[in-house]
């Protein structure tokens, strides 16, 4: 049966929103890890853990270059002590977590080495990193007993990541749709809002709640060297962005990423675009989409609300999903 979870562009209010998500019946809460955009993911997860009892918690997704593997091992251990049996960990090669700092995604060879080391640390093994042997040494009272068992999910976007996931991970975390059937646990990240009645997809409420979803599609096309001119106003958007100095262009591009429309993106994102990409749909359309994702191999859908009424977005999606 398809599990319904939620994801958050981590904010200082996210622990409050996780409490709402637990009350509504969401299975897991995934918190984004992009330090240039959001507060520290482990701090917010720990706060959420102290305020909830049942909902699963985890970062989605950690970027290996942001923290030494021992730092993440200690953070995982801390969260496990606060929320035993509820922790999931997703790791990826980096989209906004690196691109907001002007870096490209990590090679999967490095991600593989990192995940291998992290898993060994959690098993209480010694492992080589940066030319030296390291091992978790926390005594009783400083961390849970080892080995520490948590599901490790890999955020992937293609065959290289899938190969590493097949070798090392307990599942995959993907955006939009499953890459292929048969991946075992497959968490699909989705965005948007549930339309109310005959609500206009271009209304201020809908753009506030779902505009971020279309904007991130625009950002992804640009970052991957694609042609944005197919979007209405795309040529003007591109000219304005490329008028910014190359040294700071990545900062301007990701301003408000997965939170809200920035001034430049607001000129391009319309209700028509939201409908085109499936980010503004009725409750019945969302139910159809969830069924299609399950048929395609999804075992879990993680819905990310946004805008000025995140509790309301969670409630509308929970009703649509039948929670």
MARSE-182714 format. One record per residue (C-alpha): residue in one letter; x, y, z. Coordinates in pm, whole numbers, plus 50000, padded with zeros to 5 digits. Layout:
# residues N
aXYZ ...
# end
This chain:
# residues 323
x500005000050000 x501305034449908 x502525054050211 x501855091350225 x504625112450375 x505595148850370 x508735168950302 x509705203850408 x511955231650289 x513325233050642 x512415264550833 x512325275451196 x508625266251192 x509155231351055 x508965213751396 x505485229151437 x504525216851091 x505785181651166 x503475180951468 x500575189351234 x501695162650987 x501765136151261 x498255145551373 x497035142451013 x498545107850968 x501535113650740 x503975084350763 x507335102350749 x508585138150753 x511635144950535 x513565177450594 x515725193150323 x519425199150385 x520525230850204 x522475252550452 x522635282950223 x518825283750218 x517555267550536 x518455263450906 x520455233551024 x518545201950936 x519705181751236 x518665208751483 x515175210551334 x514855172551323 x515855170451689 x513255196451785 x510625177651586 x511615145051757 x511005159452104 x507505170652004 x506235139551823 x505715102751903 x504955083151586 x505935100551263 x509165089751095 x511895116051074 x514915121050854 x516995143650635 x516155142550268 x518725144950135 x522115148750304 x524955160550081 x528225142550168 x530495172250100 x528735193250365 x529805171950664 x532515147350760 x531015112050780 x531705111351155 x529645143051198 x526655127451025 x527155094751212 x527015113451544 x523975133251426 x522165101451321 x522965085951659 x521595116651837 x518325115951641 x517975078451701 x518275084852075 x515475110552053 x513215091151814 x514105054051836 x512665033451554 x511555064351363 x514715075751180 x515305073850804 x518335088950632 x518435099550266 x521715109150098 x522335123549752 x524935138349523 x523655173949563 x521245197349388 x520565229149582 x522755217649871 x525755222849641 x524465244749359 x523505272749599 x527235274349675 x528335274149313 x529255237249299 x528115209149074 x526735176049205 x529275151849350 x530575122149150 x528775090249245 x532145073949315 x532545098449606 x528965093149726 x529555055549721 x532725059149930 x530945082250175 x527905059850224 x530155029550269 x532105047850541 x528985061050713 x527375026750728 x530575011650866 x530705037951141 x527115030651241 x528004993651258 x530735002951509 x533534994851267 x536795013451211 x537095028750864 x539705049350681 x538845085350597 x541205113550494 x544175090850548 x543345080550905 x541305053751076 x538145066051250 x535555048751469 x532625059851682 x533855060152042 x530885074452236 x530535056152570 x527255046752736 x525135077552790 x526675096352499 x524965077852211 x522715047452160 x524395013452167 x526005003151841 x525374989551587 x522855016651498 x520335004151243 x518625030151023 x517355027650664 x519705045150422 x517905058550114 x519755073649817 x518435103849630 x519065095449266 x518365109448921 x519835084248680 x521555050748624 x524795058748810 x522935066949128 x520635037049080 x523665013949059 x525045026949388 x521605024349549 x521214988449432 x524564980349591 x524394999449919 x520995014149998 x517635003850139 x515745022849870 x515715053449650 x514425089149679 x513425105149349 x511665136749232 x508595136049012 x508215099348924 x509885065448979 x512865059248753 x511975022848699 x509824996048856 x511354971149093 x513534994649297 x512144981749626 x511455010949855 x510925041049630 x510115074949782 x508775099849526 x508955136749609 x506055157549478 x505015194149496 x501955215449444 x498565223049595 x495035209149600 x492605231749418 x489435240649605 x486295237549393 x486605257549072 x489555277549205 x491635296048944 x495125280048916 x496505315148868 x494965328949187 x497225344849450 x496605315749688 x497605289249435 x500685308249321 x501665312949686 x501215276049762 x502555260249442 x504555286349252 x507765272949405 x507195239849228 x507175254748879 x510095277148967 x512255247549067 x511505231148733 x512755262848565 x515885262848784 x516575226448701 x516285232048326 x518735260948348 x521225242548570 x521255213048332 x521935234948031 x518455231747886 x516455256747682 x514155278447895 x512775297347596 x509885272847578 x508435289047889 x506385320447828 x508685348847928 x511615324747943 x513855345347714 x513415376247928 x513975355548244 x517205341948101 x518445376147989 x517835390648334 x519545361648508 x522555362248279 x522885399448336 x524035390548688 x527755384948736 x528725348248695 x530245348049044 x526835354849203 x524445340948942 x523855308449132 x522865328349441 x520285348149244 x518985317249064 x518135298149381 x516735327149582 x513545314149745 x514145279149610 x511285255849709 x509965282549947 x508345309849738 x508525327749404 x511295353249381 x510735385049183 x512275371248862 x510465337748872 x507135354648946 x507275370348597 x507275335848437 x505285312548662 x501545312848582 x498495292448664 x498705277148317 x502255265148396 x501105250548728 x498345231148554 x500695220148275 x503145204548519 x500465190348750 x501235212849046 x497665226349080 x495145198049073 x491775189249218 x491505163249495 x490335136849247 x493215144849011 x495665140849300 x494155107049385 x494565096249023 x498155108049027 x498935089149347 x497485057449192 x499625062648881 x502765067249090 x502035035649284 x501485016248962 x504825029648833 x506705016349135 x506395042449409 x506055028249759 x505915062149931 x505015097349817 x506525126750004 x504455158149951 x506135191650006 x503785220250102 x504855256350076 x503535291550099 x501995311350381 x499645283750505 x501625251450528 x499275235650788 x496375242250552 x498275227050259 x499015195950466 x495345192850563 x494115196250204 x496595170450075 x495835146450360 x492125147650274 x492835142649904 x495105112949980 x492545097150212 x494505099350535 
# end
